[in-house]
Amino acid sequence: MTRMKEGFLWGGATAANQFEGAWDVDGKGPSVSDMCTNGTHTEAKWITKTIKEDRLYPSHEAIDFYHHYKEDIKLFAEMGFKTFRFSIAWTRIFPTGMEETANEKGLEFYENVIDECLKYGIEPLITISHYEMPYALIERCNGWEGRECIEYFQRYVHAIMDRFAGKVKYWLTFNEINAGTMPMGNVLSTGTVQGYEGPINKVKDDPRARFQALHHQFVASAEAVKWVHEHYPNVLMGNMICFLTSYPYSCNPEDVLKAQQQMQICNWLCSDVMVRGYYPGYAKRYFKDNNIEIKMEAGDEEILAEGTVDFYTFSYYMSSCVSTDPTLEQTDGNISVGLKNPYLEASDWGWQIDPKGLRYTLNEIWDRYQIPVMVVENGLGARDEIAEDGKIHDSYRIDYLRKHIKEMEEAVEDGVDLMGYTPWGCIDLVSASTGEMAKRYGFIYVEKYDDGTGSLARRKKDSFDWYKKVIETNGEDID
């Protein structure tokens, strides 16, 4: 079996709003995720304008990494992590997003987390904004539709970079920024839900506002990248895309063209802007056909061109099919739904399992951009049970990850410059899509349940020791 290159960044990935807890501790303000209730596979979670006493908000405690970070990072070190991807909660640093000065308690917490990682030789990989926009900015300016958010974001970036850039080499600007190309992105990504209360899948979608908000995120990211390159030249800045691999359902040219168009808007648009530095022609056609007019200010195009990223990162969980036939069966997925592929199996949540699709995707990304690539999310959400022996025997997770690592290694043989791999939810955390704890991804089981109860005790799953062996052998032994 192929080994990865020397210095390959094996690790795991998390997000502040899904595992930190301590949602109102030490000066932290409410984020959009803090205003989201729990849900299920069949019933959407809600976003509320105020905290309701009779509803459960899973991010409020989550798995309480805030008070368990030393224990958890020690477990990551035991697995041999070379990197740990986590995010900084914007509202820990600027509680409303509009303050003039940063919250020192928030900066201290992340400094402690970074130092704990470095103590074990773990390279931090930090996402600057991961689905946790300050809720006050939604109330003030409908989230990222308000151009003033660009300035607020720069203040936030400058504060954390001035504090941490000397210790942290790898940064990502926006998590899964292409969520803004889809209606689901209104809540978690663009924050264009001013005044709305109700199920997150029932938000009235305004594509004009959503794509305007996305443009402001592009400018904010490019300004941040440009500023960091000028002030901290040793820091590398990356993007992050939720890659929704789409295949034509048939060889009907209509299906092939529709699949191509979906790949362009859902996957390539955001990274074309962030890697190449300009809006592609197909985006301009899409805006014209859908009566979307992006308001740009003087200098925006220059900023996009000057603030391109150094490396490309993405999440990959599944693939789906695209067809012009409206009678075909749909399947659930990450952020969006697609058509069921008869050649694939699916997870408990209906997400289709397609390891070979990861190799295909890696090759497509590398061929398009020719910059280093990293898989920063990949994993299997499943219902883990504690067995009679007190252990969690998650052979299904090992099987899923093994097959995907094998295809990554095939992609490396194909010539892809792959930097690293951080499976999602390396420790159990709250699901972003459903707000559940039952949908578990981790190598480490956390005793926390969907009703909010649980001791928060940590247990190693069988996959813990398996992944430790994978890292020890740099991917050579994945059996």
The 8 nearest C-alpha neighbors of each residue, nearest first, counted from 0:
[[1, 475, 2, 476, 474, 408, 405, 477],
 [2, 0, 475, 408, 3, 474, 409, 412],
 [3, 1, 475, 474, 473, 4, 0, 408],
 [2, 4, 473, 474, 7, 1, 5, 408],
 [5, 3, 7, 6, 2, 473, 418, 417],
 [6, 4, 7, 3, 473, 2, 8, 418],
 [5, 7, 8, 4, 418, 81, 3, 419],
 [8, 6, 419, 5, 4, 418, 9, 3],
 [9, 7, 419, 81, 82, 6, 420, 418],
 [10, 8, 420, 81, 419, 80, 421, 7],
 [11, 9, 80, 421, 82, 83, 81, 420],
 [10, 12, 421, 422, 425, 83, 423, 84],
 [11, 13, 84, 423, 421, 424, 422, 85],
 [12, 14, 85, 424, 84, 423, 15, 425],
 [15, 13, 86, 85, 17, 16, 18, 129],
 [14, 16, 19, 86, 17, 18, 88, 87],
 [15, 17, 14, 58, 18, 19, 32, 131],
 [18, 16, 429, 14, 15, 428, 58, 61],
 [17, 19, 61, 62, 428, 15, 20, 16],
 [20, 18, 64, 63, 65, 15, 16, 61],
 [19, 60, 21, 63, 61, 59, 22, 58],
 [22, 20, 24, 23, 60, 59, 65, 19],
 [21, 23, 59, 20, 24, 27, 60, 29],
 [24, 22, 27, 21, 28, 26, 25, 29],
 [23, 25, 21, 26, 27, 22, 28, 91],
 [26, 24, 27, 104, 23, 105, 91, 21],
 [25, 27, 24, 28, 23, 91, 94, 102],
 [26, 28, 91, 23, 94, 90, 24, 25],
 [27, 29, 94, 90, 95, 23, 26, 91],
 [30, 28, 33, 134, 133, 90, 31, 27],
 [31, 29, 133, 134, 131, 33, 132, 32],
 [30, 32, 134, 34, 33, 131, 132, 133],
 [33, 31, 35, 34, 30, 131, 16, 58],
 [32, 34, 30, 31, 35, 29, 58, 59],
 [33, 35, 32, 31, 46, 47, 50, 36],
 [36, 34, 46, 32, 45, 33, 56, 47],
 [37, 35, 56, 45, 44, 55, 46, 54],
 [36, 38, 434, 44, 56, 57, 55, 435],
 [39, 37, 44, 433, 43, 434, 42, 435],
 [40, 38, 42, 41, 433, 43, 435, 434],
 [39, 41, 42, 433, 348, 38, 43, 435],
 [40, 42, 39, 43, 38, 433, 348, 44],
 [43, 41, 39, 38, 40, 44, 433, 198],
 [44, 42, 38, 198, 39, 433, 199, 45],
 [43, 45, 38, 37, 36, 198, 433, 199],
 [46, 44, 198, 197, 36, 199, 35, 47],
 [45, 47, 35, 34, 196, 197, 199, 198],
 [46, 48, 196, 49, 34, 45, 197, 35],
 [47, 49, 196, 46, 34, 50, 194, 195],
 [50, 48, 47, 51, 34, 46, 196, 52],
 [49, 51, 52, 34, 47, 48, 54, 56],
 [52, 50, 53, 54, 49, 47, 55, 48],
 [51, 53, 54, 50, 55, 49, 56, 36],
 [52, 54, 51, 55, 50, 56, 36, 49],
 [55, 53, 51, 52, 36, 56, 50, 37],
 [54, 56, 36, 57, 37, 53, 451, 450],
 [55, 57, 36, 58, 59, 37, 35, 54],
 [56, 58, 59, 61, 37, 55, 60, 434],
 [59, 57, 61, 60, 56, 17, 20, 16],
 [60, 58, 22, 20, 57, 56, 61, 21],
 [59, 61, 20, 58, 63, 21, 62, 57],
 [60, 62, 58, 20, 18, 57, 63, 59],
 [63, 61, 18, 64, 60, 20, 455, 428],
 [64, 62, 20, 19, 65, 60, 61, 66],
 [63, 65, 19, 67, 68, 66, 62, 18],
 [66, 64, 19, 63, 67, 68, 20, 21],
 [65, 67, 64, 63, 68, 69, 21, 19],
 [68, 66, 64, 70, 69, 65, 71, 63],
 [67, 69, 64, 71, 70, 66, 65, 72],
 [70, 68, 72, 71, 67, 73, 115, 112],
 [69, 71, 73, 67, 68, 72, 74, 64],
 [70, 72, 68, 74, 73, 69, 67, 75],
 [73, 71, 75, 74, 69, 70, 68, 76],
 [72, 74, 76, 70, 71, 75, 69, 77],
 [75, 73, 77, 71, 72, 76, 78, 70],
 [76, 74, 72, 78, 77, 73, 80, 71],
 [75, 77, 79, 73, 78, 74, 80, 72],
 [78, 76, 74, 79, 75, 73, 80, 467],
 [79, 77, 467, 75, 76, 80, 74, 463],
 [80, 78, 76, 77, 467, 470, 81, 75],
 [79, 81, 10, 82, 76, 75, 9, 78],
 [80, 82, 121, 9, 8, 10, 122, 79],
 [83, 81, 122, 10, 121, 80, 123, 8],
 [84, 82, 123, 11, 10, 124, 12, 85],
 [83, 85, 124, 12, 125, 11, 123, 13],
 [86, 84, 13, 125, 14, 12, 126, 83],
 [87, 85, 126, 14, 125, 15, 127, 129],
 [86, 88, 127, 89, 15, 126, 128, 85],
 [87, 89, 90, 91, 15, 86, 131, 16],
 [88, 90, 92, 91, 93, 87, 132, 133],
 [91, 89, 94, 93, 28, 92, 88, 27],
 [92, 90, 27, 105, 88, 89, 94, 93],
 [91, 93, 102, 105, 101, 90, 89, 94],
 [92, 94, 96, 90, 101, 95, 91, 98],
 [95, 93, 28, 90, 27, 96, 91, 92],
 [96, 94, 135, 97, 133, 93, 28, 90],
 [95, 97, 93, 94, 133, 98, 151, 90],
 [96, 98, 95, 151, 99, 93, 94, 136],
 [99, 97, 100, 93, 96, 95, 101, 94],
 [98, 100, 97, 101, 154, 93, 96, 151],
 [101, 99, 98, 102, 93, 158, 154, 92],
 [100, 102, 92, 93, 103, 158, 99, 98],
 [101, 103, 92, 105, 104, 93, 106, 100],
 [104, 102, 106, 105, 101, 107, 92, 108],
 [105, 103, 107, 106, 102, 25, 108, 26],
 [104, 106, 91, 92, 108, 103, 107, 102],
 [105, 107, 103, 109, 108, 104, 110, 92],
 [108, 106, 110, 104, 105, 109, 103, 111],
 [107, 109, 111, 105, 110, 106, 104, 112],
 [110, 108, 112, 111, 106, 107, 113, 105],
 [109, 111, 107, 113, 108, 112, 114, 106],
 [110, 112, 114, 108, 109, 113, 115, 107],
 [113, 111, 109, 115, 110, 114, 116, 108],
 [114, 112, 110, 116, 115, 111, 109, 117],
 [113, 115, 117, 111, 116, 112, 110, 118],
 [114, 116, 118, 112, 113, 117, 111, 69],
 [117, 115, 121, 113, 114, 118, 119, 112],
 [116, 118, 120, 114, 121, 119, 115, 113],
 [117, 119, 115, 116, 120, 114, 121, 113],
 [120, 118, 117, 121, 116, 76, 115, 73],
 [119, 121, 117, 118, 122, 116, 81, 76],
 [122, 120, 81, 116, 82, 117, 119, 80],
 [121, 123, 82, 81, 83, 120, 124, 117],
 [124, 122, 83, 82, 167, 125, 84, 121],
 [125, 123, 84, 169, 170, 83, 122, 85],
 [126, 124, 170, 86, 85, 84, 123, 171],
 [125, 127, 86, 171, 128, 170, 172, 85],
 [126, 128, 172, 87, 86, 171, 125, 173],
 [129, 127, 173, 126, 174, 172, 130, 131],
 [128, 130, 174, 131, 173, 86, 126, 14],
 [129, 131, 187, 188, 132, 128, 32, 174],
 [132, 130, 30, 31, 32, 129, 133, 16],
 [131, 133, 30, 31, 134, 130, 89, 190],
 [134, 132, 30, 135, 95, 136, 90, 96],
 [135, 133, 30, 31, 137, 136, 29, 132],
 [134, 136, 138, 95, 133, 137, 139, 96],
 [137, 135, 139, 134, 138, 142, 133, 140],
 [136, 138, 142, 141, 134, 135, 193, 139],
 [139, 137, 135, 136, 193, 140, 141, 134],
 [138, 140, 136, 137, 135, 141, 142, 193],
 [139, 141, 145, 142, 137, 136, 138, 144],
 [142, 140, 137, 193, 191, 144, 138, 139],
 [143, 141, 137, 190, 191, 136, 140, 144],
 [142, 144, 212, 145, 189, 148, 190, 215],
 [145, 143, 212, 142, 141, 211, 208, 146],
 [146, 144, 140, 143, 147, 148, 142, 141],
 [145, 147, 148, 149, 144, 215, 143, 150],
 [146, 148, 149, 145, 150, 151, 140, 143],
 [149, 147, 151, 146, 150, 152, 145, 143],
 [150, 148, 219, 152, 147, 151, 146, 153],
 [149, 151, 153, 152, 148, 147, 154, 219],
 [150, 152, 148, 154, 153, 149, 96, 97],
 [151, 153, 155, 149, 150, 154, 148, 156],
 [154, 152, 156, 150, 155, 151, 157, 149],
 [153, 155, 151, 157, 152, 156, 158, 150],
 [154, 156, 152, 158, 153, 157, 151, 159],
 [157, 155, 153, 159, 158, 154, 160, 152],
 [156, 158, 160, 154, 155, 159, 161, 153],
 [159, 157, 155, 161, 156, 160, 154, 162],
 [160, 158, 162, 156, 161, 157, 163, 155],
 [159, 161, 164, 163, 157, 162, 158, 156],
 [162, 160, 158, 159, 157, 163, 164, 165],
 [161, 163, 159, 160, 164, 158, 165, 106],
 [162, 164, 160, 166, 165, 159, 161, 167],
 [165, 163, 160, 167, 166, 161, 162, 168],
 [164, 166, 163, 167, 162, 168, 161, 160],
 [165, 167, 164, 163, 168, 113, 114, 117],
 [168, 166, 164, 169, 165, 123, 163, 124],
 [167, 169, 234, 235, 166, 164, 170, 233],
 [170, 168, 124, 235, 167, 236, 234, 125],
 [169, 171, 125, 236, 124, 126, 237, 235],
 [172, 170, 126, 237, 238, 236, 127, 173],
 [171, 173, 127, 220, 126, 238, 128, 170],
 [174, 172, 128, 176, 171, 129, 239, 175],
 [173, 175, 129, 239, 176, 128, 126, 172],
 [176, 174, 240, 241, 239, 177, 178, 173],
 [175, 177, 178, 174, 173, 240, 179, 239],
 [176, 178, 179, 180, 175, 269, 240, 265],
 [179, 177, 184, 176, 180, 181, 175, 188],
 [178, 180, 184, 177, 181, 213, 189, 176],
 [179, 181, 178, 177, 265, 210, 264, 182],
 [182, 180, 179, 183, 178, 184, 265, 177],
 [181, 183, 184, 185, 204, 180, 179, 206],
 [184, 182, 185, 181, 334, 186, 200, 178],
 [183, 185, 178, 179, 188, 182, 186, 187],
 [186, 184, 191, 189, 190, 183, 182, 188],
 [187, 185, 190, 184, 188, 192, 191, 183],
 [186, 188, 130, 184, 190, 185, 189, 31],
 [187, 189, 184, 130, 190, 186, 185, 179],
 [188, 190, 185, 143, 191, 212, 179, 184],
 [191, 189, 142, 186, 185, 192, 188, 137],
 [190, 192, 141, 185, 142, 189, 193, 186],
 [193, 191, 195, 190, 186, 141, 194, 185],
 [192, 194, 141, 137, 195, 138, 191, 142],
 [195, 193, 192, 196, 138, 48, 137, 141],
 [196, 194, 192, 193, 197, 48, 202, 47],
 [197, 195, 47, 46, 48, 194, 45, 198],
 [196, 198, 45, 46, 199, 47, 195, 201],
 [199, 197, 45, 200, 201, 44, 43, 46],
 [198, 200, 45, 201, 202, 46, 44, 197],
 [199, 201, 198, 202, 43, 183, 44, 182],
 [202, 200, 198, 199, 203, 197, 204, 43],
 [203, 201, 200, 199, 204, 198, 192, 195],
 [204, 202, 201, 205, 192, 182, 195, 200],
 [203, 205, 202, 182, 206, 185, 209, 201],
 [204, 206, 207, 208, 209, 203, 182, 191],
 [207, 205, 209, 208, 210, 204, 291, 182],
 [206, 208, 291, 205, 210, 209, 211, 292],
 [209, 207, 211, 205, 206, 210, 144, 212],
 [208, 210, 206, 212, 211, 207, 213, 205],
 [211, 209, 213, 212, 207, 208, 206, 214],
 [210, 212, 208, 214, 213, 209, 293, 144],
 [213, 211, 144, 143, 209, 215, 210, 214],
 [212, 214, 210, 216, 215, 211, 179, 209],
 [215, 213, 217, 211, 216, 212, 210, 218],
 [214, 216, 212, 218, 213, 217, 219, 146],
 [217, 215, 219, 213, 214, 218, 220, 212],
 [218, 216, 214, 220, 215, 219, 221, 213],
 [217, 219, 221, 215, 216, 220, 222, 303],
 [220, 218, 216, 149, 222, 217, 221, 215],
 [221, 219, 223, 217, 218, 222, 172, 216],
 [220, 222, 306, 224, 218, 223, 303, 219],
 [223, 221, 225, 219, 220, 224, 218, 306],
 [222, 224, 220, 226, 221, 225, 227, 219],
 [225, 223, 221, 306, 227, 226, 222, 228],
 [224, 226, 306, 222, 228, 223, 227, 221],
 [227, 225, 223, 229, 228, 224, 222, 230],
 [226, 228, 230, 224, 231, 229, 225, 223],
 [229, 227, 232, 225, 226, 231, 230, 224],
 [228, 230, 226, 227, 231, 232, 225, 224],
 [231, 229, 227, 228, 226, 232, 225, 233],
 [230, 232, 227, 228, 233, 234, 229, 164],
 [233, 231, 228, 234, 229, 230, 227, 235],
 [234, 232, 231, 235, 168, 228, 164, 165],
 [233, 235, 168, 232, 231, 169, 236, 164],
 [236, 234, 169, 309, 168, 170, 233, 237],
 [237, 235, 170, 309, 308, 171, 169, 224],
 [238, 236, 171, 310, 308, 311, 309, 170],
 [237, 239, 171, 311, 312, 172, 308, 173],
 [240, 238, 312, 313, 175, 174, 173, 176],
 [241, 239, 175, 313, 242, 176, 177, 314],
 [242, 240, 175, 314, 313, 243, 177, 315],
 [241, 243, 240, 315, 314, 266, 244, 313],
 [244, 242, 318, 241, 245, 266, 317, 265],
 [243, 245, 318, 242, 319, 246, 360, 262],
 [246, 244, 319, 320, 318, 258, 243, 262],
 [245, 247, 320, 258, 321, 248, 319, 244],
 [248, 246, 255, 321, 254, 258, 249, 320],
 [249, 247, 320, 321, 322, 246, 254, 250],
 [250, 248, 251, 247, 254, 322, 255, 252],
 [249, 251, 252, 255, 254, 247, 248, 253],
 [250, 252, 249, 254, 253, 255, 247, 248],
 [253, 251, 255, 254, 250, 256, 249, 257],
 [252, 254, 256, 251, 255, 257, 323, 322],
 [255, 253, 322, 257, 247, 251, 252, 256],
 [256, 254, 247, 252, 258, 253, 257, 259],
 [255, 257, 259, 253, 258, 254, 252, 260],
 [256, 258, 260, 254, 259, 255, 253, 261],
 [259, 257, 261, 255, 247, 321, 256, 260],
 [260, 258, 256, 262, 257, 261, 263, 255],
 [259, 261, 263, 257, 262, 258, 256, 264],
 [262, 260, 258, 263, 264, 259, 265, 257],
 [261, 263, 259, 266, 265, 260, 264, 258],
 [264, 262, 267, 260, 261, 266, 268, 265],
 [263, 265, 268, 261, 262, 266, 267, 260],
 [266, 264, 262, 261, 263, 180, 177, 267],
 [267, 265, 262, 263, 242, 264, 268, 243],
 [266, 268, 263, 270, 269, 271, 264, 262],
 [269, 267, 271, 264, 270, 263, 266, 272],
 [270, 268, 272, 271, 267, 177, 273, 266],
 [269, 271, 273, 272, 267, 274, 268, 266],
 [270, 272, 275, 268, 274, 269, 273, 267],
 [271, 273, 276, 277, 270, 269, 278, 275],
 [274, 272, 270, 307, 276, 271, 275, 308],
 [275, 273, 307, 271, 270, 308, 276, 272],
 [276, 274, 271, 272, 277, 273, 307, 304],
 [275, 277, 304, 272, 303, 273, 274, 307],
 [278, 276, 272, 275, 304, 279, 303, 271],
 [277, 279, 272, 282, 280, 271, 276, 268],
 [280, 278, 282, 281, 277, 283, 271, 268],
 [279, 281, 283, 282, 284, 278, 285, 277],
 [280, 282, 284, 283, 279, 285, 263, 264],
 [283, 281, 285, 284, 280, 279, 286, 278],
 [282, 284, 286, 280, 285, 281, 287, 279],
 [285, 283, 281, 287, 282, 286, 288, 280],
 [286, 284, 282, 288, 283, 287, 289, 281],
 [285, 287, 291, 283, 289, 284, 288, 290],
 [288, 286, 284, 290, 285, 289, 283, 291],
 [289, 287, 285, 286, 290, 284, 291, 283],
 [288, 290, 286, 287, 291, 285, 206, 284],
 [291, 289, 287, 288, 286, 292, 207, 285],
 [292, 290, 286, 207, 289, 287, 293, 206],
 [291, 293, 294, 290, 286, 207, 287, 211],
 [294, 292, 211, 295, 291, 210, 214, 207],
 [295, 293, 292, 296, 211, 214, 215, 291],
 [296, 294, 293, 299, 297, 300, 214, 298],
 [295, 297, 299, 298, 294, 300, 293, 146],
 [298, 296, 299, 295, 300, 301, 302, 294],
 [297, 299, 301, 300, 296, 302, 295, 303],
 [300, 298, 302, 301, 297, 296, 295, 303],
 [299, 301, 303, 302, 298, 304, 277, 297],
 [302, 300, 304, 298, 299, 303, 305, 276],
 [301, 303, 305, 299, 304, 300, 306, 221],
 [304, 302, 276, 300, 306, 221, 301, 305],
 [303, 305, 276, 301, 302, 306, 277, 300],
 [306, 304, 302, 303, 307, 301, 225, 221],
 [307, 305, 221, 225, 224, 303, 304, 302],
 [306, 308, 274, 273, 276, 305, 221, 304],
 [309, 307, 237, 236, 274, 310, 273, 238],
 [308, 310, 236, 237, 235, 307, 311, 370],
 [311, 309, 237, 371, 370, 308, 372, 312],
 [310, 312, 372, 238, 237, 371, 373, 239],
 [313, 311, 373, 239, 372, 374, 238, 375],
 [312, 314, 240, 239, 374, 241, 375, 242],
 [313, 315, 376, 241, 375, 242, 377, 374],
 [316, 314, 377, 242, 317, 376, 313, 241],
 [315, 317, 377, 378, 314, 318, 352, 333],
 [318, 316, 351, 352, 353, 315, 350, 319],
 [319, 317, 244, 245, 243, 353, 351, 356],
 [318, 320, 337, 245, 338, 339, 340, 246],
 [319, 321, 246, 338, 248, 245, 247, 337],
 [322, 320, 247, 248, 258, 246, 338, 254],
 [321, 323, 254, 324, 248, 247, 320, 257],
 [322, 324, 254, 325, 253, 321, 257, 248],
 [323, 325, 322, 326, 327, 254, 321, 248],
 [326, 324, 327, 323, 322, 328, 329, 338],
 [325, 327, 324, 328, 329, 323, 322, 338],
 [326, 328, 325, 324, 329, 338, 339, 322],
 [329, 327, 338, 339, 326, 330, 325, 337],
 [330, 328, 338, 339, 337, 327, 336, 331],
 [329, 331, 339, 338, 337, 336, 349, 332],
 [332, 330, 336, 349, 350, 337, 329, 348],
 [331, 333, 350, 336, 335, 334, 330, 349],
 [332, 334, 335, 331, 336, 316, 350, 432],
 [335, 333, 332, 183, 336, 178, 432, 184],
 [336, 334, 332, 333, 337, 331, 183, 181],
 [337, 335, 331, 332, 330, 329, 338, 334],
 [336, 338, 319, 329, 330, 320, 339, 321],
 [337, 339, 329, 320, 330, 319, 328, 321],
 [338, 340, 330, 329, 328, 341, 319, 320],
 [339, 341, 342, 343, 320, 319, 338, 248],
 [342, 340, 343, 339, 344, 338, 248, 320],
 [341, 343, 340, 344, 339, 353, 351, 352],
 [344, 342, 341, 340, 352, 351, 353, 345],
 [343, 345, 352, 351, 342, 346, 353, 341],
 [344, 346, 351, 350, 349, 352, 343, 347],
 [345, 347, 349, 350, 348, 351, 352, 344],
 [348, 346, 349, 381, 345, 350, 380, 382],
 [349, 347, 346, 350, 40, 331, 380, 345],
 [348, 350, 346, 331, 345, 347, 330, 351],
 [351, 349, 332, 345, 346, 348, 331, 317],
 [350, 352, 345, 317, 344, 343, 349, 353],
 [351, 353, 345, 317, 344, 343, 350, 354],
 [352, 354, 356, 355, 317, 351, 318, 343],
 [355, 353, 403, 356, 357, 402, 406, 352],
 [356, 354, 357, 358, 353, 406, 359, 403],
 [355, 357, 359, 354, 353, 358, 360, 318],
 [356, 358, 360, 355, 359, 354, 361, 406],
 [359, 357, 361, 406, 410, 355, 360, 356],
 [358, 360, 356, 362, 357, 361, 363, 355],
 [361, 359, 357, 363, 362, 358, 356, 364],
 [362, 360, 358, 364, 363, 359, 357, 365],
 [361, 363, 365, 359, 360, 364, 366, 358],
 [362, 364, 360, 366, 361, 365, 367, 359],
 [365, 363, 361, 367, 362, 366, 368, 360],
 [366, 364, 369, 362, 367, 368, 363, 415],
 [365, 367, 363, 364, 368, 362, 369, 415],
 [366, 368, 364, 365, 363, 369, 362, 370],
 [367, 369, 365, 370, 366, 364, 274, 275],
 [370, 368, 365, 366, 367, 371, 364, 416],
 [369, 371, 368, 310, 372, 365, 311, 309],
 [372, 370, 310, 416, 417, 418, 311, 369],
 [373, 371, 311, 417, 312, 418, 310, 416],
 [372, 374, 312, 419, 418, 417, 375, 420],
 [375, 373, 420, 313, 376, 312, 314, 419],
 [374, 376, 421, 314, 420, 313, 373, 312],
 [377, 375, 314, 423, 422, 374, 421, 315],
 [378, 376, 422, 315, 423, 316, 314, 375],
 [377, 379, 423, 422, 440, 316, 380, 400],
 [378, 380, 440, 396, 381, 399, 377, 346],
 [379, 381, 440, 439, 438, 378, 382, 346],
 [382, 380, 438, 439, 383, 379, 347, 440],
 [383, 381, 437, 438, 439, 384, 380, 347],
 [382, 384, 381, 439, 391, 385, 393, 437],
 [385, 383, 386, 391, 382, 392, 390, 393],
 [384, 386, 391, 390, 389, 387, 383, 392],
 [385, 387, 389, 388, 390, 391, 384, 392],
 [388, 386, 389, 385, 390, 391, 384, 392],
 [387, 389, 386, 390, 385, 391, 392, 384],
 [390, 388, 386, 387, 385, 391, 458, 384],
 [391, 389, 386, 385, 388, 392, 460, 387],
 [390, 392, 460, 385, 393, 386, 384, 461],
 [391, 393, 461, 394, 390, 460, 386, 462],
 [394, 392, 395, 396, 391, 461, 462, 397],
 [393, 395, 397, 396, 392, 398, 462, 461],
 [396, 394, 398, 393, 397, 399, 379, 392],
 [397, 395, 399, 398, 394, 393, 379, 400],
 [398, 396, 394, 400, 399, 395, 462, 401],
 [397, 399, 395, 401, 396, 400, 394, 402],
 [400, 398, 396, 397, 402, 401, 395, 403],
 [399, 401, 403, 397, 402, 398, 404, 396],
 [402, 400, 398, 404, 403, 399, 397, 477],
 [401, 403, 405, 400, 399, 404, 354, 398],
 [402, 404, 354, 400, 406, 405, 401, 407],
 [405, 403, 407, 401, 406, 402, 400, 408],
 [404, 406, 402, 408, 403, 407, 401, 409],
 [405, 407, 409, 403, 358, 408, 404, 355],
 [408, 406, 404, 410, 409, 405, 358, 403],
 [407, 409, 411, 405, 406, 410, 1, 404],
 [408, 410, 406, 412, 407, 411, 413, 405],
 [411, 409, 413, 407, 358, 412, 408, 415],
 [410, 412, 415, 408, 414, 413, 409, 407],
 [413, 411, 409, 410, 414, 408, 415, 1],
 [414, 412, 410, 411, 415, 409, 362, 408],
 [413, 415, 411, 412, 416, 410, 362, 365],
 [414, 416, 411, 410, 417, 365, 413, 362],
 [417, 415, 371, 372, 414, 418, 411, 365],
 [416, 418, 372, 373, 415, 419, 371, 411],
 [419, 417, 373, 7, 372, 8, 371, 416],
 [418, 420, 8, 373, 7, 9, 417, 374],
 [419, 421, 374, 9, 375, 373, 8, 10],
 [420, 422, 11, 10, 375, 12, 376, 9],
 [423, 421, 377, 11, 376, 378, 12, 425],
 [422, 424, 376, 12, 377, 378, 425, 11],
 [423, 425, 441, 426, 440, 13, 12, 427],
 [426, 424, 441, 11, 442, 423, 12, 422],
 [425, 427, 441, 443, 424, 442, 428, 444],
 [428, 426, 441, 439, 424, 444, 440, 445],
 [427, 429, 18, 17, 424, 436, 62, 426],
 [428, 430, 17, 436, 435, 434, 61, 431],
 [429, 431, 434, 435, 432, 433, 436, 428],
 [432, 430, 434, 433, 429, 17, 435, 32],
 [431, 433, 430, 434, 334, 333, 44, 435],
 [434, 432, 38, 39, 435, 430, 431, 44],
 [435, 433, 37, 430, 38, 431, 429, 432],
 [436, 434, 430, 437, 433, 429, 449, 438],
 [435, 437, 429, 438, 449, 448, 428, 439],
 [438, 436, 435, 439, 382, 449, 448, 381],
 [439, 437, 380, 381, 436, 382, 435, 430],
 [438, 440, 380, 381, 427, 437, 441, 382],
 [441, 439, 380, 424, 379, 427, 378, 425],
 [440, 442, 426, 425, 427, 424, 443, 439],
 [441, 443, 463, 425, 462, 460, 426, 459],
 [442, 444, 459, 426, 441, 458, 460, 427],
 [445, 443, 458, 457, 427, 459, 441, 460],
 [444, 446, 457, 455, 447, 456, 427, 443],
 [447, 445, 455, 453, 456, 454, 444, 457],
 [448, 446, 453, 455, 445, 452, 454, 451],
 [449, 447, 451, 450, 452, 436, 453, 446],
 [448, 450, 451, 436, 435, 437, 447, 452],
 [449, 451, 448, 452, 55, 447, 453, 57],
 [452, 450, 449, 448, 447, 453, 57, 55],
 [453, 451, 448, 450, 447, 454, 449, 446],
 [454, 452, 447, 446, 455, 448, 451, 456],
 [453, 455, 456, 446, 447, 452, 445, 457],
 [456, 454, 446, 453, 447, 445, 62, 457],
 [455, 457, 446, 454, 445, 458, 453, 444],
 [456, 458, 445, 444, 443, 455, 446, 459],
 [459, 457, 444, 443, 460, 445, 456, 390],
 [458, 460, 443, 463, 444, 442, 461, 457],
 [459, 461, 391, 462, 463, 442, 443, 392],
 [462, 460, 463, 392, 464, 393, 391, 465],
 [461, 463, 465, 460, 442, 464, 397, 466],
 [464, 462, 442, 461, 460, 466, 465, 459],
 [465, 463, 467, 466, 462, 461, 468, 78],
 [464, 466, 462, 468, 467, 463, 469, 461],
 [467, 465, 469, 468, 463, 464, 462, 470],
 [466, 468, 78, 464, 470, 465, 469, 79],
 [469, 467, 471, 465, 466, 470, 472, 464],
 [468, 470, 466, 474, 472, 477, 467, 471],
 [469, 471, 473, 467, 472, 468, 474, 466],
 [472, 470, 468, 469, 473, 467, 79, 474],
 [471, 473, 475, 474, 470, 469, 476, 468],
 [474, 472, 470, 471, 2, 475, 3, 469],
 [473, 475, 469, 2, 472, 476, 470, 3],
 [474, 476, 2, 472, 0, 473, 1, 477],
 [477, 475, 474, 469, 478, 472, 468, 0],
 [476, 478, 469, 401, 474, 475, 468, 465],
 [477, 476, 401, 465, 469, 398, 397, 475]]
